[in-house]
Amino acid sequence: MANTVLICKPAIIEEMIHFYKSTLSDKKPPGSVFVAKPTGCTITAYKSGKVLFQGSNGEIEAGKWGDGTAKSINAPKQQPSHLPEGFAKLSVIGSDEVGTGDFFGPITVVSAYVKKEQMALLKELGVKDSKNIKDEQIIEIAKQLIVTIPYSLLILHNEKYNELQAKGMTQGKMKALLHNKAILNLLDKISPEKPEAILIDQFVEKNTYYKHIAGQKIIQREKVFFSTKGESVHLSVAAASIIARYAFLREFDKLSEKVGLSLPKGAGKQVDIAAAKIIRSDGIDHLKSMTKWHFANSEKAIHLARR
């Protein structure tokens, strides 16, 4: 099985530590920063900046980070051969999420329906991977998208996120449930019209996704496809990503206004500093209500606040 190796900046490796906190291993090889073992993958990060992804889900996990913030040096090329021929030209519902690695701010999930007749227009609007678009442009493009294409938006605020996480629900299961619900909502919205396919930006192996949503109303599996970097596979995922980012930015601005601070995004050191300020001014409970509390930032912020 091919391995995937990324070259990552220290800040990205730090974010990985937060992201994979619940799967970190105590055993680390010499020269390594951390070892994590999410489902179907072993991730080893080294002080040199190399991050090795091994296992059946290695490419999927690497795909979460190899988007411009990290450089792939020997990752296998993405080959979505499981997709129908001419998939990029089909009328498709695409689904993507934003905010999973941010200490502050909610998770936003969007499903968007792009018909083949609309693709030229969306390209003209500048629709592409939201990670490659500045936030100012995201806002302008999203404002046009939301009046152009049907979409469904779900927002999981951190109070509810913490409640579910405390009950033992993984972030992966939360995302699967949100994606499934957003897609069902959108199918109802566009009914009786039906998409030719549905594409989910892959964050977990397909069988695991369906285990996560067991017991829920689901759509026929034959129509549903998964692909890492889905925004490069179909414009519907790119559009969903942009609307999700727009919704995340709006919620983030509301949060910053509420606390009277310009809150930093992500899960780095600046986040710890801002969180410590909130603890000093409003207390730990107030900070907990607006953050993903199981992230390592919580403990770091408490230590900073006590200095």
C-alpha positions in Angstrom: 0.0 0.0 0.0 1.4 3.4 -1.0 2.3 5.8 1.7 1.6 9.6 1.6 4.1 12.1 2.9 3.5 15.8 3.3 5.9 18.5 4.2 4.2 20.8 6.7 4.9 24.0 8.5 5.1 23.9 12.3 1.8 25.7 12.6 0.1 23.0 10.5 1.6 20.2 12.6 0.4 22.0 15.7 -3.1 22.1 14.3 -2.9 18.4 13.5 -2.1 17.7 17.2 -5.3 19.5 18.2 -7.3 17.8 15.4 -6.1 14.3 16.3 -6.0 14.8 20.0 -8.4 11.9 20.8 -6.3 9.4 18.8 -2.8 10.4 19.9 -0.4 7.5 20.8 2.0 7.6 23.7 4.6 5.6 21.7 6.7 7.9 19.4 9.7 6.9 17.2 12.9 9.0 17.6 12.7 12.4 16.0 8.9 12.5 15.8 6.5 15.1 17.1 3.4 12.9 17.4 1.8 9.7 16.3 -2.0 9.6 15.8 -4.1 6.6 14.9 -7.5 7.7 13.5 -9.6 5.0 11.9 -7.7 3.2 9.1 -4.6 5.3 9.3 -1.4 5.9 11.3 0.0 9.4 11.1 3.5 10.1 12.2 4.8 13.7 12.2 8.6 14.4 12.4 10.6 17.4 13.6 11.9 17.8 10.0 8.3 18.8 9.0 7.6 15.5 7.2 4.2 13.9 8.1 3.7 10.2 7.1 0.2 8.9 6.5 -0.1 5.1 6.4 -3.1 2.7 6.0 -6.2 2.3 4.0 -7.5 5.8 4.9 -4.0 7.4 4.6 -4.8 9.3 1.4 -8.1 10.6 2.8 -6.4 11.9 6.0 -3.6 13.5 4.0 -6.1 15.1 1.7 -7.4 17.1 4.7 -4.0 18.9 4.9 -2.4 18.8 1.4 -4.3 21.8 0.1 -1.7 24.5 -0.2 -0.6 24.6 3.4 1.4 21.5 3.0 3.5 20.2 0.1 3.1 16.6 -1.0 6.3 14.9 -2.0 5.2 11.4 -3.0 1.5 11.3 -2.5 -0.3 9.1 -5.0 -2.2 11.1 -7.6 -5.9 11.3 -6.9 -7.7 9.0 -9.3 -11.5 9.2 -8.7 -11.9 6.2 -11.1 -14.9 5.1 -9.1 -16.9 8.1 -10.5 -19.1 7.8 -13.6 -17.5 8.9 -16.9 -18.0 12.6 -17.5 -18.9 13.2 -13.8 -17.7 16.8 -13.9 -20.4 17.7 -16.5 -23.3 16.1 -14.6 -26.0 17.9 -12.6 -24.8 17.1 -9.0 -25.4 17.9 -5.4 -22.1 18.6 -3.7 -21.6 18.6 0.1 -18.7 20.1 2.1 -18.0 21.5 5.6 -16.0 24.2 7.3 -14.9 24.9 10.8 -13.9 21.4 12.0 -10.3 22.5 13.0 -11.2 25.8 14.5 -11.3 26.2 18.3 -13.7 29.1 18.0 -16.7 29.2 15.7 -19.2 26.5 14.6 -19.0 23.7 12.1 -21.0 24.7 9.0 -22.1 22.1 6.5 -23.6 23.0 3.1 -25.0 20.9 0.3 -25.4 22.7 -3.0 -27.1 21.7 -6.3 -25.3 22.7 -9.5 -27.0 21.8 -12.8 -24.9 21.3 -15.9 -26.5 24.4 -17.5 -25.2 26.6 -14.6 -21.5 25.6 -14.7 -20.4 28.3 -17.1 -22.0 30.9 -14.9 -20.4 29.6 -11.7 -17.0 29.6 -13.4 -17.7 33.2 -14.4 -18.5 34.1 -10.8 -15.1 32.7 -9.7 -16.2 29.4 -8.1 -13.3 27.2 -7.2 -11.8 25.7 -4.0 -12.5 28.1 -1.2 -9.1 27.3 0.4 -7.6 29.2 -2.6 -9.8 32.2 -2.3 -9.4 35.1 0.2 -12.2 35.6 2.7 -13.1 39.0 1.1 -13.7 37.2 -2.2 -15.5 34.3 -0.5 -18.1 36.8 0.8 -18.7 38.4 -2.6 -19.0 35.1 -4.5 -21.2 33.5 -1.8 -23.6 36.4 -1.9 -24.2 35.7 -5.6 -24.3 32.0 -5.2 -27.0 31.9 -2.6 -29.4 33.7 -4.9 -28.3 31.5 -7.9 -28.3 27.9 -6.8 -30.4 25.8 -4.4 -28.5 24.9 -1.2 -29.0 23.7 2.4 -27.0 25.1 5.3 -26.7 23.5 8.7 -24.8 25.1 11.6 -23.5 23.1 14.6 -22.8 25.6 17.3 -20.2 24.7 19.9 -22.5 24.4 22.8 -24.3 21.6 21.0 -21.0 20.2 19.7 -19.6 20.0 23.3 -22.8 18.3 24.5 -22.5 15.6 21.7 -18.7 15.2 22.2 -19.2 14.7 26.0 -21.6 11.9 25.2 -18.9 10.1 23.2 -19.9 11.2 19.7 -16.9 11.7 17.4 -16.5 14.7 15.2 -16.6 12.3 12.3 -20.0 11.1 13.2 -21.3 14.6 13.8 -20.1 15.6 10.3 -21.7 12.5 8.7 -25.1 13.2 10.4 -24.9 16.9 9.3 -24.0 16.0 5.7 -26.8 13.4 5.5 -29.4 15.9 6.8 -28.2 18.7 4.6 -28.5 16.5 1.5 -32.0 15.3 2.5 -33.1 18.9 3.1 -31.8 19.9 -0.4 -33.4 17.0 -2.1 -36.7 18.1 -0.6 -36.1 21.6 -1.7 -35.5 20.7 -5.3 -38.1 18.0 -5.6 -39.5 16.7 -7.9 -36.2 17.4 -9.7 -33.5 14.8 -9.0 -29.7 15.2 -9.3 -27.8 12.8 -11.5 -25.4 12.2 -8.6 -24.4 13.3 -5.1 -20.8 14.0 -4.2 -19.5 14.3 -0.6 -16.1 15.8 0.0 -14.6 12.7 1.7 -13.6 13.0 5.3 -14.0 9.3 6.2 -14.1 5.9 4.5 -17.5 5.3 2.8 -18.5 2.3 5.0 -17.6 4.2 8.1 -19.8 7.1 6.9 -22.8 4.8 6.6 -22.1 3.3 10.0 -22.2 6.8 11.4 -25.7 7.5 9.9 -27.2 4.1 10.7 -30.7 4.5 11.8 -31.2 7.8 10.0 -33.2 8.3 6.8 -30.7 8.1 3.9 -30.7 8.3 0.2 -30.0 5.5 -2.2 -26.3 4.6 -2.0 -26.0 4.1 -5.7 -26.3 7.9 -6.3 -23.8 8.9 -3.6 -20.1 9.2 -4.3 -17.1 10.2 -2.1 -13.9 11.9 -3.2 -11.1 13.7 -1.4 -10.6 17.2 -2.7 -14.1 17.0 -4.1 -14.0 20.7 -5.0 -11.6 19.9 -7.8 -13.9 17.0 -9.0 -17.2 19.0 -9.3 -18.2 22.6 -9.1 -21.1 21.7 -6.7 -18.6 20.8 -3.9 -16.6 24.0 -4.6 -19.9 26.0 -4.4 -20.9 24.2 -1.2 -17.4 25.0 0.3 -17.7 28.7 -0.5 -21.2 29.0 1.0 -20.1 27.0 4.1 -17.1 29.3 4.5 -19.3 32.4 4.1 -21.7 31.1 6.8 -18.7 30.3 9.1 -17.3 33.8 8.6 -20.6 35.4 9.5 -21.0 33.3 12.6 -17.3 34.0 13.5 -17.9 37.8 13.2 -20.9 37.5 15.5 -18.8 35.7 18.1 -16.0 38.3 17.9 -18.6 41.1 18.4 -20.1 39.2 21.3 -16.8 39.0 23.2 -15.4 42.3 22.1 -12.3 40.7 20.6 -11.2 40.0 17.0 -11.0 36.3 17.5 -8.3 34.4 15.6 -9.2 31.4 13.4 -7.7 27.9 13.6 -6.1 26.4 16.7 -2.7 28.0 17.1 -0.9 30.0 19.7 -2.9 33.2 19.0 -6.1 31.3 19.8 -4.7 30.3 23.2 -3.9 33.9 24.0 -7.4 35.2 22.9 -9.0 32.3 24.9 -7.0 33.3 28.0 -8.3 36.9 27.7 -11.9 35.6 27.7 -11.3 33.5 30.8 -9.9 36.5 32.6 -12.8 38.8 31.6 -15.8 36.4 31.5 -14.7 33.1 33.1 -14.1 29.5 31.9 -17.8 28.6 31.4 -18.2 31.5 29.0 -15.2 30.4 27.0 -16.5 26.8 26.9 -19.8 27.8 25.4 -18.1 29.2 22.3 -15.3 26.7 21.7 -14.7 23.1 20.9 -13.7 22.4 24.5 -11.9 19.0 23.9 -9.2 20.8 21.9 -5.9 21.2 23.6 -6.4 25.0 23.4 -8.6 24.8 26.5 -5.9 23.6 28.8 -3.3 26.0 27.4 -5.7 28.9 27.7 -6.4 28.0 31.4 -2.7 27.9 32.1 -2.1 31.3 30.4 -5.0 32.9 32.3 -3.5 31.8 35.6 -0.2 33.5 35.0 
